[in-house]
Amino acid sequence: MSVASLVPRPQTLRVLGGHLHLTAQTGVRGPAAVVGLARELLGLSGPGHEIDLALVDDPGLGAEGYRLTVTDDGVRVRAARAAGLRWAVQSLRQLRDGDRLPFVEIEDRPAYGWRGSLLDVARWCHPLPFLRRYVELLALYKLNTLHLHLTDDQGWRFEVLKYPRLTEVGAFRAGSTAGHLSEGRADDVPHGGFYTQRELRELVDHAARLGVRIMPEIDTPGHVQAAIAAYPWLGNTPSRPLPVRREWGISRHILNVSDRTVGFVEDVLDELVDVFPFTYVHIGGDEVPLDEWAASPQAHRRVADEGLGGPEQLLGWWSRRLARHLERYGRRAAVWDEVVQSGVPHGTAVFGWRSVAQVEGAVRAGHRVVAAPYEHTYLDWAETEGPREPLAIDSGLTLSRVYGYRPPSTVLGVQGQVWSEYLPTPELVEWRAFPRLAAIAEIGWSSGERDFADFRRRLTAQLPLLDRLGVGYRPL
Ligand code: ACM
């Protein structure tokens, strides 16, 4: 492997010439929070101390930066925080060539503090061991955030102790779209599943050990047909029961705006924040069809009582209510960019997805923004059309198109979205996510000039590592 083949590209890297040889005696020492992980990821559990990880008081390294040298004397890693040591271990994994580590000097830190991937487990309930593995693969590329899309029209995956029907009923559907949504077909193959709070806590712990935080998403007030199927009183036409939706696409059924329904979602958030310690909780806000509110006397009363301009402003009101609830826990809300028009709550993170222009507009309006524009970051889109390509919602999102994205410098960061309508298996998720997530990682981490040919060369040099890990990536 070429010694300069790290992905994402480090801020500075100097190759010194020569190699350190790793043996059965080679060992790791360092702070308790990372030494076990380092031994495991590097496969080095000898009695020696050649790999020396230590925390130093050097604010210049930032929250995630590190300095790494490999010389005749061994490997020396210094960071101000454990996160930096973890990322250095990932660099060592990538640098390693069999039993050799090239002599290098690296000084590295990320351009953006938020580098993530959304994984949709609502459309298909991907198995928990795969979620653990996905987190491990995020960490390999120094991606620090998993955005877990836990609920949607087609399934509710988060166990809520107070409302058991959310998973007893809402986690199971009678069939799914067959073929592409545009064909208008559905099968009769039941699908379902959910994660217990205990399982999710274990996932959170596993991710934290790797330096990855998990942001849960409970999508409201649209994309909620599974919840309304479980508790019809949440909807706008409670006398007409709804099934958990089979078809992809957007349900026109949304939550009603009663205090009881707001209270229900607050109860769900109470349990959610207890499981997920990360500051941000995503409350959705995308693709909310307004027909039911427009036709609802209750919604019109709410508009009048709150002094709003019309039902279209209820989305902002809704989000502010939930954000205020999260504030009581010291948490912040995250929302999709539709909410910007009707008033984003103070301190909220806006996920710009509808276009690059929406990302830039939200930045100009002064919001904290995570860049997730579909044109560059919707990794469920196929790279090309062709007989070898599995079915996808759309195509044309090549590796170079992902890599070509330049988020504004003032965003929190960038995220690659893996919506799962057309990805029913972990194998298909890996095919779509890799290697394009490596491009997302480099956008989020590396500063300076972008050179796609150089990126592609380094990525190619990394593919044997993905092969060893058994990742079913799409060949370049
Ligand atoms: C979205 O793609 N509906 C956020």
Residues whose N, C-alpha, C, O or C-beta is under 5 A from the ligand:
A	BS01	ACM	D286 E287 W336 W353
